[in-house]
Amino acid sequence: MENCSDIIAITMLACQISACLTYDELEKLAADLDLFSDTLSAILVRKSPN
């Protein structure tokens, strides 16, 4: 339960952002954030000490 505050903060941020953007803008942002997340995951795999 130690990460619940992160989840709550991210959820609140997503709700606030979604209230300010159009559907198309929100759709593009979601796709861009998916790409960002995938890129960070790939970087972490390559930096892994294993």
Backbone hydrogen bonds in HBPLUS format (Angstrom, degrees):
<---DONOR---> <-ACCEPTOR-->    atom                        ^
c    i                          cat <-CA-CA->   ^        H-A-AA   ^      H-
h    n   atom  resd res      DA  || num        DHA   H-A  angle D-A-AA Bond
n    s   type  num  typ     dist DA aas  dist angle  dist       angle   num
A0004-CYS N   A0001-MET O   3.28 MM   3  5.42 168.6  2.29 109.6 112.3     1
A0006-ASP N   A0003-ASN O   3.11 MM   3  5.37 126.8  2.41 103.0 116.1     2
A0007-ILE N   A0003-ASN O   3.23 MM   4  6.61 157.0  2.29 150.5 156.6     3
A0008-ILE N   A0004-CYS O   2.91 MM   4  6.15 161.9  1.94 155.4 160.0     4
A0009-ALA N   A0005-SER O   2.99 MM   4  6.07 160.7  2.02 142.4 147.8     5
A0010-ILE N   A0006-ASP O   2.93 MM   4  6.11 161.5  1.97 150.5 155.5     6
A0011-THR N   A0007-ILE O   2.94 MM   4  6.07 158.2  1.99 146.3 152.7     7
A0012-MET N   A0008-ILE O   2.92 MM   4  6.12 161.0  1.96 150.9 156.0     8
A0013-LEU N   A0009-ALA O   2.94 MM   4  6.12 157.9  1.99 146.6 152.8     9
A0014-ALA N   A0010-ILE O   2.91 MM   4  6.10 160.0  1.95 148.9 154.2    10
A0015-CYS N   A0011-THR O   2.99 MM   4  6.22 157.2  2.04 148.7 154.6    11
A0016-GLN N   A0012-MET O   2.99 MM   4  6.22 158.0  2.03 148.6 154.4    12
A0017-ILE N   A0013-LEU O   2.88 MM   4  6.09 166.3  1.90 156.1 159.8    13
A0018-SER N   A0014-ALA O   2.90 MM   4  5.98 160.8  1.94 146.8 152.6    14
A0019-ALA N   A0015-CYS O   3.19 MM   4  6.33 134.7  2.41 137.3 147.5    15
A0019-ALA N   A0016-GLN O   3.25 MM   3  5.28 133.9  2.48  95.4 107.4    16
A0020-CYS N   A0017-ILE O   2.98 MM   3  5.31 147.2  2.09 108.0 117.9    17
A0026-LEU N   A0022-THR O   2.91 MM   4  6.06 161.5  1.94 152.5 157.9    18
A0027-GLU N   A0023-TYR O   2.86 MM   4  6.05 153.2  1.93 149.9 157.8    19
A0028-LYS N   A0024-ASP O   3.02 MM   4  6.25 158.5  2.07 148.1 153.1    20
A0029-LEU N   A0025-GLU O   2.93 MM   4  6.14 159.2  1.97 148.0 154.1    21
A0030-ALA N   A0026-LEU O   2.92 MM   4  6.08 160.0  1.96 147.4 152.5    22
A0031-ALA N   A0027-GLU O   3.10 MM   4  6.34 157.7  2.15 144.2 149.9    23
A0032-ASP N   A0028-LYS O   2.89 MM   4  6.13 159.0  1.93 150.3 156.5    24
A0033-LEU N   A0029-LEU O   2.84 MM   4  6.06 155.0  1.90 151.7 158.4    25
A0034-ASP N   A0030-ALA O   2.98 MM   4  6.21 147.1  2.09 143.3 152.1    26
A0035-LEU N   A0031-ALA O   3.05 MM   4  6.34 159.7  2.09 148.3 153.2    27
A0036-PHE N   A0032-ASP O   2.91 MM   4  6.15 156.0  1.96 145.7 152.7    28
A0037-SER N   A0033-LEU O   2.90 MM   4  6.07 160.4  1.94 145.3 150.1    29
A0038-ASP N   A0034-ASP O   2.90 MM   4  6.15 163.3  1.93 153.1 157.6    30
A0039-THR N   A0035-LEU O   2.88 MM   4  6.06 154.9  1.94 149.0 156.1    31
A0040-LEU N   A0036-PHE O   2.96 MM   4  6.23 161.4  2.00 151.1 155.8    32
A0041-SER N   A0037-SER O   2.97 MM   4  6.21 156.1  2.03 148.1 155.0    33
A0042-ALA N   A0038-ASP O   2.97 MM   4  6.23 155.2  2.03 146.2 152.5    34
A0043-ILE N   A0039-THR O   2.97 MM   4  6.24 157.4  2.02 150.6 156.7    35
A0044-LEU N   A0040-LEU O   2.93 MM   4  6.18 158.1  1.98 149.6 155.4    36
A0045-VAL N   A0041-SER O   3.02 MM   4  6.27 155.5  2.08 148.1 154.3    37
A0046-ARG N   A0042-ALA O   3.14 MM   4  6.39 157.3  2.19 146.3 151.8    38
A0047-LYS N   A0043-ILE O   2.97 MM   4  6.20 137.4  2.16 143.5 155.7    39
A0047-LYS N   A0044-LEU O   3.17 MM   3  5.00 125.6  2.48  90.5 104.7    40
A0048-SER N   A0044-LEU O   2.96 MM   4  5.95 117.1  2.37 140.7 155.2    41
A0048-SER N   A0045-VAL O   3.33 MM   3  5.16 149.8  2.43  94.8 103.5    42
